[in-house]
């Protein structure tokens, strides 16, 4: 069984209440709680608060449920807190507030982990577990930028042809999904899907993601941001087979295209 993730609702409610200068009595009245009920939640005595109560906290403090439950808000910088309180749901946009487990080498440098096929199913449920990430194989890959977090994933199927089935993709963790340009090739880790999706990704105006395949036989489709656990922008392709040798017809087409290009250039 995977390591249970720590939840921060009790301390976050207490932290946000004090940040607003409210007493337990004041906040309880505004949320239509009893002070005893609020105290039980803040002290952690209530192990499983009703989802309706969690929604009330989220709406009152204007902070997403994900951030309210999964992030220790007292550890954030003042600027990050103000972003949350101003209505920017930073957690759901994939920013630095997202839970990202990493591993480091003896020099405290981040490793590039490889997620083998046999670990696909486990990755979706344990991607934020440092112990699981530390157990993955490590790669030493040249040509990667100095800054950033990188991870390598195997891809399957023919939806991204001409990239062959069984190739490995090294991607860089995307902290802020809004920085993605249209049709950025990315690995997506989706909730409820045990495979890694490699697609051309576009963040649409309504906040959903449009996913396109290189293979035109596959229709584009959209996913909601809540379905996305992680996004890794393409950096390196590792093929396990030699590229196919062009046929004589393909070579002739390339020669004709090159010739027409040169003739067009001379005319200009």
N, C-alpha and C positions, 0 to 999 in steps of 0.2 A: 504493500500500500504506500502511496505517496505521502510525503510530509504534509500535514495539515497547515494551511496558510493562516497566519495570525490576522485577526480582524480588529479594527481600531474604533469601532462605533462608540463604546463607552467613553474613552478618553477624548475622542473628537467632539462629542456632544458637550462634554464639560469644558474643553478648550474653547470651542466656539461661543458657548454661553458666556464664559468669562471675558472673551474678546469683545463681546457686545455690552459688557457691563451689566448683565442680567443676573438676578438671583434665581435660585431654583423655583421659588414661588412665582416670580415674574414670568419665566419661560413656561412653566406648567400651565399658567392661566392662558397664555397666548396659544398654546397647543391643545388646550382643553384636556390636559392631563391632571392627575393629582400630583402633589409634590412627592408623595411616597413613591409613586410609579416612576417619576422622572429620576429620583434618587437611586432607585433600583437599577435603572438602565445605565446611569452614569457610573455606578459602582461596579457594574458587571454582574450583579446578582441575577439579572434577567438574562439568561443565556441565549434565548432565541426570541428577541423582540418581534412583535407582530409587524408584518411588512407594511401595514397601514401607518404604523408609528414611524417606521424608517422613512417612508415617503413624506410624512409631515416634517420631519427634521430636514430632509433634502429641500423641500419647498421653502421652508422658513429661512434656512441659512443660504439658499440659492447655490447649493453645491450638489453635484451629481451623487447618486447613491454609490457608484463605484468609488469615487474619491472619498466619500464619507466613511465607507466601510473598509476599504483596502489600503488606504494611505494614512500614515501617521502625520496629520496636518501640522502638529506642533514642530515638526522637523523641517518644514518648508521655509523658504525665504519669504520675506515680507512681500516682495514683488509677485511671487507665485500665489500667495494667499489672496492678494488683491485681484489677480487675474481670475481666480476662482469666484471670488465674491462679486465681481463685476458681471458674472454670468457666462464667462468663457469656460465651457466644459472641457478643460485641458486634458483631463484623463481620457475622455472619449475621442479626442483628436489625436491621440498617440504621441503626446509630448513627453518631456522628461519625467513627468509624474507617473508614467506607466511603470508597472513592476517589471523589471528586467534583471534576471539573474545572470551573472557572469562568473567566469573563473579566471584566475591569473597564474602566471608562472612564478618561479622563484625570484624574479626581478620585479615582481608586481606589475608585469605587463599583461594586458588582456590576451587570453588565448583565442584562437579561432577554432571553435568546436565543429566537429563533423557529426551530423545526426544520421546514423545509418538507417537502412530500410527497416530493420527490426525494432528501431526505437520510435518509428513514426507515431504509432498509437499512443505511446507513453509521453511523447513530447507535448501533445495537445493538453494533457492533464497535468503535466509537471514542468511546463516551460518556465514557471516562476519559482521553481524549487532549486536553490543553489546546489544542493547535494546531487540532484539529478543532472544538472548541467555540468558539474565537476566530474561526473562519471563518464561523460561522453569523450570519444577519441579527440585528440588535439592535432591540429595541422599547423605547419609552418609554411605560409604561402608568400612568395615574393610578389612585389607589384601592388600591394594594398596600401592605401593611404595610412599615414601614421596615426591619425585621429579617427576614432569611430570604433564601433563594435561589429564584428564580422562573424558569420556562421555559414556553414556549407550544408546544403540539403540535396538529396537525390530527387530527381523528378521522373515521373513515369507517364506513359501514354503518348499519343501522337498529336495532341492538341496544339503543341508548340513546334511541330515540324516547320522548317528543316532541322531544328535542334533535336537530335536523336533521343529516343527513349532510353532511360538509364543513365543519362548525363547527370553530372553534379553541378549545382549552381552555388557560388559563393555570393552572399548578399550582405549589404551594410544595413544595420538596424535603422529604421526611419523613426526619429523621435517625434517629429511634427508632420502629420499627414498632409497638412496644408501646403507643405513645400514641394509636394510631388507635382511634376509637370504632366501634361496629358500624355497618355500612352507610355508611361514609365514602366519598363519591365521589372517585375517584382515577384518575390515569393511571398505568398500570404498564408498565414496560419489561421484557419477559420474554425470557429466553435462548432462542434458537432461533426466535423469532417476529419477523418484520421489521416488524410493525405495532405501533401503540400501542394498548393495551387500556384503554378507559375504562369502569370498572365501580364498583359499590357494593362496598366492600371490608370484610371482617370477618376479623380475626385470630382463629383458633379456638384452643381450649385445647391441641390437639395440635401447634400451631405452623404449621399449614397456613393458607392464605388461602381464604376462601369468596368467590367473585366472582359478583355478581348483576347482571343487566341491568335497566334501567327497563322495557324492553319485555318483558312477561310471556310472550311467545311463546318466549323464549329461556330454557333451563333453567340454573340456577346450576351452577357447577362449582368444583373446588378446584385449587389449585396449591401445589407444595412451595416452601418459602422459598428453596431453592437455585436455583429457576427464576427468581427475581425479581432483576433487576439494580438497578432504581430504582423508587421510588414518589413520585409528585407529587400532593399533595392539592389538590383543586379550589379555585380562588379566583375565576376570572373566566371567563365564557362570551362568545365572540365569534361572533355569527351573521352569515352572509353574505347571508341572505335575510330578508325581512319575515315576521313570524309570520303564520300563516294566520288569516284573518278568521273569527270564529265564525259558524256557520250560524244561521238563525232558530230551529231546534230547540234548538241548544246555548244560545242566548241565553235562550230560554224556560225551559230547565232551570235556568239560573243565577238567573233572576228568581224562580222557584218556591222554589229553595233559600234565597235571601235572604229571601223572604217568610216561609217556615217558621221560619227562624232568628229573625226579629223577633217572630213570634207566640209562639214558645217563650220568648223573653226577657221578653215582657209577662206571660205566665202566672206566671213566677217572681217 
